[in-house]
Amino acid sequence: MGFDLKTALQQRKADNLYRSRITIAGPQQPQVVVDGKPMLAFCSNDYLGLANHPDVIASFQQAANDYGVGGGASHLIIGHSRAHHQLEEELAAFTGRPRALLFSTGYMANMGAISALLGKNDGVFQDRLNHASLLDAGLLSGAKFQRFLHCDLASLEQKLSRSSANRKLVVTDGVFSMDGGIAPLKEYAAVAKKYDAWLMVDDAHGFGAVGSGGRGVTDLFNFGISEVPVLMGTLGKAFGTAGAFIAGSEELIETLIQFARTYVYTTAMPPAVAEATRTSLQILHKDDWRREHLQALINRFRSGCEQLGLKLMPSSTPIQPIVVGDTARALQMSRQLEEQGILVTAIRPPTVPKGSSRLRVTLTAAHTEAHVDQLLLALEKVVREDAVSKKSLREEMV
């Protein structure tokens, strides 16, 4: 039969699951230009508004003059620059861990860490709603892969208690990327210790946005390396640059340098990106007002949605999903907002479970109160139009 790609694509469109790219002109910021049309965006993970910060840009430009553009080789050949090394040391200090190791992307960090730590005689236990990179890493590691119910301690403990694996690794997002909820790390750490398992936390959406000084979800629980031996973070979200890192013990990082294939066999990130991230880290340290302003915007948005009768998920983070349920309806609402000059992405299966399609609103420190009010007014119009449409439908059925 060969590769019948066309039929699969047509079916995806029929199921309202087809994804399309938009192309923006200019930098990441609340006001963007899409196909020549100005739009107000609530889709970015640039939580602290650092992707277009002048000091971060200046550091990148100066480092490009100093180091050139490309990394040139892998870290283990000749690609490990002073900028990389200094950033690793600063990230280790930031996370309160002995060492940190840079990866080119978050996907590569998760794939590399889990595959380096586990093999066929081991077990990996993952929250059902973990990010795709974590799930793929678990599947490809060769370990026995098990998923437990979302944030369900009893489900996790049941699976751990029945496991005879040599090494056991419990893996969870810190902040769940499509829900905005925070994992119950206190309970996870306790049950992991009970069954001699390690806990790995992917805090891609937590760093910068939550915790004292933006130190992420482990800071909320006052957890160190003994409770969370493997800590992962990305640099392309609140840090505003690109790449990722794993932080942990001396032995963990040396193990990853030796055995993490996604580290060993790839070119190092451009040194200029590392240098720009060092500046982002400095800003993150000193600009507490960014997190304070962001939290005020979150509170304002949630209060406004409550008044409109919109169903939000229980999130105190910049990720504020409006649960719609029906896939076609979520797409329609996204288009209605776009017609009013506002970008909010409709998130559909398989990214989220069937029946839980949503509008994923993300707020950043670069947004203003006026921006949030503009979004709420647009949502009010959508709600009003929906009510009129439902009333007309009921009248037709009578």
N, C-alpha and C positions, 0 to 999 in steps of 0.2 A: 504493500500500500504506500510505502514511502512516507515522507513527512507531510502530513496534511495540516499545515499551519493555518491556512485560511479559515477552515471550519472552526478551529479552536478560538481564533480571534473573533469570528462572527458570534460565537456563542458567548464569549466574554462581553461583547457589546450588548447582546440580547439580555444578559443578566444584570446590566447596569454596573458592571465591574471593570469596564475598560478605562485605563488610565491614559491621560494625555499630559504632555508637558506644556507649561507656559514659559515664555522667554521674557525676562525683565531686562530693562536697560538701566544701568547705574548700580550703585552699591546697595547692600542690604540695609534697609532702613524702613520705618513705617510707611513713608510715601514712596511708592515705586511706580515705574512706568511699564505697562504691559501693552505691547502692540500699539504704542503711541498714545495710550490712554492712561492718565494718572489714576492710581488706585491706592486705597489705604489697606495695608496688609496686616492680617492677624494670623500668619502661618509660619513665621520664622522662629527658630530655636535660638536666636541671638538674644538670649534672655536679659543680658546686662547692657545691650546696645554697644558692644565693643568692636563689632566687625568693621565698623566705619569710623572708629575713634581716631582722631588725628595723630595721637602719640603712637598708637599701634601701627598706623600706616607709615609714619616716619621711621620707626624702628625697622620695619620690613624693608623700606627703601634703602636705609643706610646699610643694613646687613646684606642686601643684594649687591651693593657696591663693594662690600668687604669680602664676601664669600662667593659671589656669583649667584647663579640661579639654581642649578640642579645639584642634587646631593651627590651625584657622580658614581656612587657605588654603595654596596651594603655597609651597614655599620661595622661588620667584622672584617671588611677589606680596607677601604680608605674613606668611607662615607661618614664616619663619626666625627663631627666637628666640635670645636670648643663650645659653640652655641648649643648644640644638642646636649653636651655633657652638663653645662651649667643649668639648663632647663630641667634636666633629670634631677639634679641635686636640689633645685628649688621646689620641684613638685614633691619630692620626698619630704622635705621640710614642711611643706604646705599640708600634706596628708598625715604627718606625724609618723612616718614610717622610715626605716633605714635606707631603702633604695626605691628608685622608680625607673621604669624602662619605657622608652618611646616606641610607638608603632605608627605606621603610616595612616591607619584608619581604625575606628572602633571595631569594625567587623574583623579586621586582622588581629587586633589585640585579643578579642574574645576567642577567635579560632585558634590563635597561637597558644594562649594560656591553657585552655581546656585540653587541647590535644597534647600539649607537653606534659601535663600533669596526670593524664589518664590513659589507660590502655584496655585491652580486652578483658582483663580480670577485675576491672574496677567498675564503679557505679556512679552515675551522675543523676541528680534529682533536681528537676527544674519546675519553677512555677509555670502553669499553663499559659500565662500571658506574658512571659518573658519575650524580650526582643528577638527577632528572627536570627540575629547573629549568634546569640547564645544557644538557641535551639539547634541551629545548624552545626555549631561547634560540638554540642553534645552528641548529635547523631554521627558526625564524622570522626569523633575521637576513638571509636571502637569500643568504648565502655558500654555497659548496659544502661540504656537511656530510659528514664522514667519521668513522667510529668505528674505533679501533684496539683490538686485543685487550688485555684487562685487564692493566695493568702490564707490557706487552710492548714493550720498546724497539725490537726489530727490526720489529715491526708498525708502530709509529709512524714509524720512519725510512723504511720502504718507502713509506708514503703521502706523507710530506713530500718525498721525493726525486722523486716523480712529479708533484708539484704545480707548476702554473705560475701560481698565484694571486698577486695583487699583495701582499696582506697575508695572513700566515699566523698563526693563533692556536691554540696548543696549550692545551687546557683539561683540568684534572683536579681531582678532590677531593683535599684534603690527607689527611684521614682518611675512608675510605669508610664511609658511614653504615650500611650493612647488614652489612659484613664486619669493620669495626674496624681494617683494615689501613692502613698508611701508604704513600702513593705514593712511587715511587723518584725523588724530585725531582732528585737529583744527575744522574742519567742523562737525565732529561727536559730539564733546563736545558742540558746539553751538546749534545744533538741539536737542540734549538730554536735555539741559537746557530749551529750548523753550517749550518742552512737558513734563517737570517735570519728566524726566527719569534719571536713573543712567547709567554711562558708565563703562563697565568692559573691561579691556585690558589684553589679554594673551600675555605677552612679553617674551615667552620662547626663541625665537630666537633673541631677541634684547639685552637682558642683557649681558653685557660683550663685545659685538661686536660693539654696536653703542652708541652714546651719550657721553657726557663728563664723563670721568672716567668709561666708560662702563655702565652708569646708564640707558641705554635703550631708547626706543622711546619717553617716556614721557619727558625725558630730552631735546630731540630735539625740543619739543614744549614748554618747560618751564612750564609743567603742574604739578600741585600738586594734593592734595587730593580732592579739590573742583571740578576740572575738571574730574578727574578719581578716583572715590571713591573706586573702586575695581581693584587692580593691582595684577596680577599673574605672577610668574616666576618659571622656572625650574632650578635645580641644576646640571642636568646630561648633560648639553650642555657646554656653555662657562665656567661654574664653574668647570667642569671636575669631578663631584662626582655623586650624585644621590639624588632624592627627588624633592620637590617643596615647594612653599610658596605662601601665600596670604598676601598682605600688605594693610593696610587701617587704619581706625579710631579705637579708643578704642571700640566703640559700635559694629563696624563690626566684629572685632576679637572675642569679647565676644559672639556675636551672633553665629559665626561659632563654637566656642568651645561648645556651648550649643546645636546647631541644625544640624551641618554638620555631617551626618552619616558616611561619609568616614574618618572623623577625630576621632569621638567618638569610633567607633567600629573596630579599627584596631590597630595592634601593632606598636609602635613607631619605626622609622628608627633606625638602630644601632647608638649608640652615637659616635662611631668612624667615621662614615660618616659625622656627624655634625661637629666634630672637624676638620676633613680634609677640610670641606667646609669653615670653619673659616680661614684656611690658604690660601685657594684659593681666598677668598675675600680680604685678605691682599695683595696677589700678584697682583690681579686685580687692586687694588688701586694704587700700586706703579709702575707697569710695563706698562707705556703708550706705550713703544716701541712695545709691542705685537699688539696693535690695529693699530699703524702706519705701521708696517710691513705687517699686514694683508691687510690694505687698498692698499698698494703698490702692493701686489700680485693680488688683485681684479682688479686694473687698468691695470696691465700687461696682465692678462688673457683676459679681455674684449677687449683690443686693438688687441691682437693676434687673437681672434675669429672674430673680424671685418675684419681683413685682409684675413681670410679664407672664409669669406662670410657666417659664421654661424649665425643663428638667436638667439640672446639672449633676455631674458626678461629685462625690465628696472629696474635693481636692483643695488643698491650701497652696498649691504650687502654680507656676505660670501656665500650666496646661489645664484648660478649662473646657472640657468637652460638653457639648449640648447633645444629649441622647435623643435620637429621632426614631431609631428602630428600622423603619423601612428604607431600603437602599434608594429607591427611586425618589422618595420624599427628601432624603438627605441631599441628593444631587439637585433637586429642584430648589431647595432652600439656599444651597450654595450659589446657584445661578441667580436667584432673586436678589441675594446680597451683592453679587457681582454687577448686576444691573444698576445698583445704587452706588457703585464705585468702591466696593469693599470685597477684599479677598479673604475667604475662609474656606479651608479645604474640607470636602466631604470625605470622611474616612469610611471605607467599606470593607467587607470580607475580601480576601482572607486576612487582611491586616487586623481586623477585629472579628469576634465571633458573629455568626449569622444572627440576624435580628437585632443587632446592636449598632447599626450604622449611626454615625454621629457627625456633627460639625466640630472639628477640633480647633478651638480658639486658643491661640497662644499669645500671651502678653509679654512685653519687654519693657525694660527701663527707658527705652527711647520713645515709647508711647506717652501721650499726655492724657490728662483727664478729659480734654475735649475729644480726643480720638476715641476713648472708651464710650463717651456719650454719643458720639456719631454712630458707633457700632450698635449701641442699644436702641437708638432711634430707628436704625435700619431693621433691626430684629423686630421691633414693635410693628413696623409696617408689614413684615413677613407674617407675623402672627395674625395681624388684622386681616390680611388677604386670605390667609388660610381659613380663618373663621368664616369669612364671607363665602368662600368656595364650598366649605362643608355645609353651610346653611342652604346654599343653592342646590346642592346635591340632595339634601334631605327633602326639599320642596319638590324636586323632580320625582322622587320616589313615592311621594304621597299620592 
